Amino acid sequence: MSLFIDILMRTVVETVYLTGIIILIGFFLGVLRNSSIKNFQRSFGIRAVMVTAFIGVPVHELSHAIAALLFRHHINDIKLLQKPDGNGVLGYVNHSYNTRSVYQEIGNFFIGIAPIFGGIASIIVLMRFLMKDAYDKFVQIIISNFHITVLNEEMLKKIMSSYLGLVKSIFSFSNFKNPCFYVFIFLAICISSHISLSSADIKGASRGLAIIFIILFLLNVFGLINNISKFNIEKYNIFITSFLFIAVILSLITFIISLFFVIIKR
């Protein structure tokens, strides 16, 4: 019995190692997104949500769709943008899959969280063409963080410090005279306003998360998990954390701007 509990607890820890960072940051992005939308609504009404939705929602839904295709799901119906329905839904992707396929079942997790990575990728592409200096700075951050071997408090401070430098490069005085800066900020706000996960996204991702947990549990039972280097898991977490920080920063900027408009209106 003690062996079973030991394997179970080990599997829980490993599952958190693999998915915990994504889930935690995804939850934080959701809090920022809801607060920002409420602030924009207070300042400009429901029209503000539709303005950001025009760009952000298609990016959100296309991220789901691309991930669904990668995991060989069948897309039954897709709506990239619509007027809010009774539940406030602005877009959706309905997909089906073979429930007997482990690969497709695991895909539910990645399909559910796809808007986070799709949104980040879109913002990085915008940065590449509109804010070249900031993009080069971001690439340097990713490369330097890739050499970090342990994710601890000191390393997290180092990552945050490097991203603070990125923020300074984006909001440099020279950029305020560059029209591309305002285009980038507007598009980044639109995307980051809809980068978080809906309740339907979380529900879908949880099905894949359950399968990931079962696979890790079976690997532990048969002693195969030892073949997976802890060092590789650490590197994976460092890379994911570094990548997700750009979403956190831009969502924070969106929230601060939304709060600024609320203060002005008052």
C-alpha positions in Angstrom: 0.0 0.0 0.0 2.8 2.4 0.9 4.5 1.6 -2.5 1.2 2.5 -4.3 0.9 5.8 -2.4 4.6 6.6 -3.1 4.1 6.0 -6.9 0.9 8.0 -6.8 2.5 11.0 -5.1 5.5 10.8 -7.4 3.2 10.9 -10.4 1.3 13.9 -9.0 4.7 15.8 -8.6 5.8 14.9 -12.1 2.4 16.0 -13.6 2.8 19.3 -11.8 6.3 19.6 -13.1 5.1 19.1 -16.7 1.9 21.1 -16.7 1.8 23.2 -13.5 3.6 26.3 -14.9 1.3 26.4 -17.8 -1.8 26.0 -15.7 -0.7 28.5 -13.1 0.2 31.2 -15.6 -2.9 30.5 -17.6 -5.0 31.1 -14.5 -3.1 34.4 -13.8 -3.7 35.5 -17.4 -7.4 34.8 -16.9 -7.6 37.0 -13.9 -5.8 39.8 -15.7 -8.0 39.4 -18.8 -11.2 39.5 -16.8 -10.1 42.6 -14.9 -8.9 44.4 -18.1 -12.2 43.7 -19.9 -14.2 45.0 -17.0 -12.1 48.2 -16.9 -12.5 48.7 -20.7 -16.2 48.2 -20.4 -16.4 50.8 -17.6 -14.6 53.3 -19.7 -16.0 52.7 -23.2 -18.9 50.2 -22.9 -19.3 46.9 -24.6 -17.8 48.3 -27.8 -14.4 48.2 -26.3 -14.6 44.4 -26.0 -15.7 44.0 -29.6 -12.8 46.2 -30.8 -10.2 43.9 -29.1 -12.2 40.9 -30.1 -11.9 41.7 -33.8 -8.2 40.8 -33.6 -8.0 38.7 -30.4 -10.8 36.2 -30.8 -9.7 34.9 -34.3 -6.2 34.4 -33.0 -7.7 32.5 -30.0 -9.9 30.3 -32.1 -7.3 29.7 -34.8 -4.9 28.5 -32.1 -7.5 25.9 -31.1 -8.0 24.9 -34.7 -4.3 24.5 -35.5 -3.7 22.4 -32.4 -6.8 20.3 -33.2 -5.4 19.5 -36.7 -2.0 18.7 -35.3 -3.5 16.1 -33.0 -5.6 14.7 -35.8 -9.0 15.9 -34.5 -11.8 16.5 -36.9 -13.1 20.1 -36.9 -16.9 20.0 -37.1 -17.6 23.7 -36.9 -15.6 26.9 -36.4 -16.6 30.5 -35.8 -13.7 32.9 -35.6 -15.9 35.8 -34.5 -19.5 36.5 -33.7 -21.6 38.8 -31.6 -21.7 37.6 -27.9 -24.3 35.0 -27.4 -26.3 34.4 -24.2 -23.1 33.1 -22.5 -20.9 35.8 -23.9 -19.2 33.5 -26.3 -17.4 35.4 -29.1 -16.1 32.4 -31.1 -15.7 28.7 -30.9 -14.2 25.6 -32.4 -16.2 22.3 -32.3 -14.1 19.3 -32.8 -14.4 15.5 -32.5 -11.8 12.7 -32.1 -11.3 9.0 -31.7 -11.7 8.4 -28.0 -9.7 5.1 -28.3 -6.6 7.1 -29.6 -4.2 8.0 -26.7 -2.5 10.6 -29.0 -5.8 12.3 -29.8 -6.9 12.1 -26.1 -3.7 13.8 -24.9 -4.3 16.4 -27.7 -7.2 17.7 -25.7 -4.8 19.2 -23.2 -2.8 21.0 -25.8 -5.9 22.1 -27.8 -7.3 23.6 -24.6 -4.2 25.6 -23.8 -3.3 26.5 -27.4 -4.6 30.1 -27.3 -1.8 31.0 -24.8 0.9 29.8 -27.1 -0.9 30.9 -30.3 -1.3 34.4 -28.8 2.4 34.6 -27.7 3.6 33.4 -31.1 1.4 36.0 -32.8 2.8 38.8 -30.6 6.4 37.7 -31.2 5.7 37.8 -35.0 4.3 41.3 -34.7 7.4 42.2 -32.6 9.6 40.8 -35.3 8.2 43.1 -38.0 7.1 46.2 -36.0 9.6 46.3 -33.1 12.8 44.8 -34.4 15.0 45.9 -31.5 12.6 44.5 -28.9 12.4 41.2 -30.9 16.2 40.9 -30.9 16.2 41.5 -27.2 13.6 38.8 -26.7 15.6 36.3 -28.7 18.7 37.1 -26.6 16.6 36.5 -23.4 15.4 33.0 -24.7 19.0 32.0 -25.7 20.5 33.1 -22.4 17.8 31.5 -20.3 18.3 28.2 -22.2 21.6 27.9 -20.5 20.1 28.0 -17.1 20.2 24.5 -15.6 18.1 25.0 -12.3 14.8 26.8 -11.9 15.0 28.4 -8.5 14.2 31.7 -6.9 17.5 33.3 -8.0 17.0 32.1 -11.6 13.4 33.4 -11.6 14.7 36.8 -10.5 17.2 36.7 -13.3 14.5 35.9 -15.9 12.2 38.7 -14.5 15.1 41.1 -14.6 15.8 40.3 -18.2 12.2 40.8 -19.1 12.2 44.2 -17.3 14.9 45.1 -19.8 12.6 44.0 -22.6 9.8 46.2 -21.3 12.3 49.2 -21.2 13.3 48.5 -24.8 9.7 48.4 -25.9 8.8 51.6 -24.1 11.9 53.5 -24.9 11.6 57.2 -25.6 12.6 56.8 -29.3 9.7 54.3 -29.8 7.1 56.9 -28.8 8.1 58.7 -31.9 7.7 55.6 -34.0 4.2 54.9 -35.5 4.9 51.2 -35.5 5.1 51.3 -31.7 1.4 52.3 -31.5 0.3 49.7 -34.0 2.2 47.0 -32.1 0.7 48.1 -28.7 -2.8 48.1 -30.1 -2.5 44.7 -31.7 -0.7 43.3 -28.7 -3.5 44.5 -26.4 -6.2 43.0 -28.7 -4.4 39.6 -28.6 -3.5 39.6 -24.9 -7.1 40.6 -24.0 -8.2 37.2 -25.4 -5.2 35.1 -24.7 -6.5 33.4 -21.5 -8.6 30.2 -21.4 -12.3 30.0 -21.2 -14.2 27.5 -18.9 -14.8 25.4 -22.0 -11.0 25.4 -22.8 -10.2 24.3 -19.3 -12.8 21.6 -19.4 -11.4 20.3 -22.6 -7.8 20.5 -21.4 -8.6 18.5 -18.3 -9.5 15.4 -20.3 -6.0 15.4 -21.8 -4.4 16.2 -18.5 -6.0 13.1 -17.0 -4.5 10.9 -19.7 -1.1 12.5 -19.2 -1.4 11.6 -15.5 -2.3 8.0 -16.2 0.6 7.6 -18.6 3.1 9.0 -16.1 1.6 6.7 -13.4 2.0 3.6 -15.6 5.6 4.6 -16.4 6.3 4.9 -12.7 4.7 1.5 -12.0 7.0 -0.2 -14.6 10.0 1.9 -13.5 10.4 3.5 -17.0 10.1 7.1 -15.7 13.7 6.9 -14.6 14.7 7.0 -18.2 13.4 10.6 -18.4 16.2 12.9 -17.2 15.2 15.3 -14.5 17.6 17.7 -16.1 15.5 17.7 -19.3 12.3 18.4 -17.3 14.1 21.3 -15.6 15.2 22.7 -19.0 11.6 22.3 -20.3 10.2 24.2 -17.4 12.8 27.0 -17.8 12.0 27.4 -21.5 8.2 27.3 -20.9 8.5 29.9 -18.1 10.7 32.2 -20.2 8.3 31.9 -23.1 5.2 32.5 -21.0 6.6 35.6 -19.3 6.0 37.6 -22.5 2.3 36.9 -22.2 2.3 37.9 -18.5 4.1 41.2 -19.2 1.8 42.2 -22.1 -1.3 41.2 -20.1 -0.1 43.3 -17.2 0.5 46.2 -19.6 -3.1 45.8 -20.9 -4.4 45.8 -17.4 -2.5 48.9 -16.4 -3.7 50.7 -19.6 -7.3 49.7 -18.8 -6.9 50.9 -15.3 -5.5 54.2 -16.6 -8.7 54.8 -18.7 -10.9 54.0 -15.6 -9.0 56.6 -13.6 -9.3 59.2 -16.3 -13.0 58.7 -16.6 -13.5 59.1 -12.9 
